[in-house]
Each structure stands twice: as structure tokens, then as C-alpha cells.
Amino acid sequence: MDDHARKEIHRALSSALQHLHQRGAKQERGRGPSRSKKGSPHVERSCGASRANHAIAPLLVETAHLLEEQKANPFRVRAYRNAAATIENLERPVIDILRSEGRAGLERIRGIGRSLARSIEQIALSGHFGLLDNLRGHADPEHLIRAVPGLGPELAHRIHTELGIETLPELEAAAYDGRLGRMSGIGVGRLRRVRSALNEFLHPRHGVRTTGLVGVLKMEPEPSVREILSVDQEYRTAEAQRRLPHIAPRRLNPSDEAWLPILHTERGDRHYTALYSNTERAHRLAKTHDWVVVYRDDDDGHGQWTVVTEHRGRMAGQRVVRGREGECARLAAAKTAS
């Protein structure tokens, strides 16, 4: 799919979502469904479904295509392809289903499991699809940071460039170790709100899934650092043996070179994608072949972690998961003891 097609899909999705949100707001104010010139609310509902659902479906098709190109599990490829056809043919707008039934309403549609329902929900509510960004090789960590209440575009940019934050666990660590609080523009009240939002998102009580961060999907349950490090090891070993497909990221790649290796792998029922960090900071510090971003996307969890080579302290020279350095140190100590 070329850039022009992507822009057209994004324009159609934005227009359709705006239309549906406005209609929903009118209904909530008690005005009832607005009628078309023919006086039929069904005509408007069908039109809204067509506009929004037909804009969502191509993103799922592109996801299936990229997964197939990148040698992912054929089952995942078929799941996204079938989901696209299902959404394309739905009579109800996805946004209406989410408004009246929540994500569970999507899960009740045949062929739409929990992972696909989360993906569709993210697209419908935010117009953004993180997994597709990952597959294209142009995921933006600043977009993730901006989703935290109280952190706008300017602060998100500074947090990423000055502190090197790329994931929410890293942001949480900075919120408690003093780094975030020392930044200008982060007062006591804002810091408290950020901590509260991250705590709700990363550590929900009683296992209840929450959707407190706008346009970002739940990261639960969190895998062990042993598992994340094993995916990192598999990725770097496969790349050293030249066994991985390469993609041409759109960000920070003026020559359009297909330089970025990508891995799709599994641990039981858990699906992982791994690729080198392609952020501005990784390029500036010459870490584009050291920092590895590991993504998880399956029915039981979703999240991302950055694995790097530590250069200080007792873990110097070893691979660690940012934001979970203590767990990595305990794992290394246990290995040494055994």
C-alpha cells in the first residue's frame, strides 16, 4: 500500500469517526438519530457503518499482508485477513458496537478474538494502529508517551529525547526515581497524575483490564524478563545468521533502504515481534544495532519493552530490559549461583 492510499484511508477513517462521534453525542443529548433527507435513520446508520468500517478494513488487510511478508504465523495472517472481510460486511458501525457493548461486543462477532477486538477498538477510538506502525517500521515512542494524561506533544518529545524514554515501564521508572520530576514543566500535581495513570494502566487491581490511556492498549499480563530476553537473543542470533526479512522504515530513512530486520516468534500462545529501535535518539547515539524493541500482541496481552546492553554497574556488558533492571539483575545472580 503506497503513501497516497494510506492518506486516503486515514482521511476516510477520520471523517467517518468524526461523523459517528458527533451522531453519538447528539443521541446522548436526547435528540435521537438525525435523519437523512429521505427521513430514514437507517440510511444514515448504514452510511456511517460503510464509511467507518470500510476505512478500518484496509488497515487490517495491510496488517495481514505485512505479517505474511515478514514470515509470521500463517494463522495470524488468516485471522487479520478474515477480520477485515468481517468488518467490511458488518451492518453496524464498529464505533456503535463499542459505545453500546464495549470491546466484549466485538469479541462476540464470529472470528474476532480478544487480540483482534483490541486492535479494532484502538483503530476505531483513536484512528491509530500501533501494531501496523511496528510492522511498517515507523513506530513513534512519543505517540505512546502522549497518551498518558497530562503529557502533551511538547513534553512527550522532551521526555523521549532528554530521558531516552521509549516505553511505559521506562516512563514509570522515571516517574519514581526522580528523573521525571526534575524536568521543567513537571510539577507535583502533574507528576502525581502521571503516576496514577501509569499505576492504573500497568498494575490494574484484581486483574481488571483498564483502558485509561487514550488510544493505547492494555499491557497485561506482563511476561517475565527471562522470556523477553530470550526473544531478544533469538532476534540478534537470527540477524547475525542473516535469516530475517528486512523492511524499509519510513521514519529516519531518506534513502528508503530496507535495513531493518524484523522477527515474528512465539512463546506458547504469546506472539512477539522484535526489531531494532529506529528512534531519533537511537540514531543519534549509534544504537540502531543494539537497542531491540520487543512487542507482544495476542489474545492475553499486549505491550512493548526495550532491551539494551548495559554499560554501567555490575550488569555492564549484559542485556537488560529497560525499566526492569532489578529483575534482570536478580535473574543474572540466580544464573551465576546455579
Sequence and secondary structure as in RCSB ss.txt:
>XXXX:A:sequence
MDDHARKEIHRALSSALQHLHQRGAKQERGRGPSRSKKGSPHVERSCGASRANHAIAPLLVETAHLLEEQKANPF
RVRAYRNAAATIENLERPVIDILRSEGRAGLERIRGIGRSLARSIEQIALSGHFGLLDNLRGHADPEHLIRAVPG
LGPELAHRIHTELGIETLPELEAAAYDGRLGRMSGIGVGRLRRVRSALNEFLHPRHGVRTTGLVGVLKMEPEPSV
REILSVDQEYRTAEAQRRLPHIAPRRLNPSDEAWLPILHTERGDRHYTALYSNTERAHRLAKTHDWVVVYRDDDD
GHGQWTVVTEHRGRMAGQRVVRGREGECARLAAAKTAS
>XXXX:A:secstr
  HHHHHHHHHHHHHHHHHHHHHHHHHHTT      TTS HHHHHHHHHHHHHHHHHHHHHHHHHHHHHTT  HH
HHHHHHHHHHHHHT SS HHHHHHHH HHHHHTSTT  HHHHHHHHHHHHHS  HHHHHHHT   HHHHHHTSTT
  HHHHHHHHHHH   SHHHHHHHHHHSTTTTSTT  HHHHHHHHHHHHHHHS GGG     STT     S   H
HHHHHHHHHHHHHHHTT S EE  STT TT    EEEEEEEETTEEEEEEE  SHHHHHTT TTT EEEEEEETT
EEEEEEEEE  SGGGTTSEEETT HHHHHHHHHHHHH 
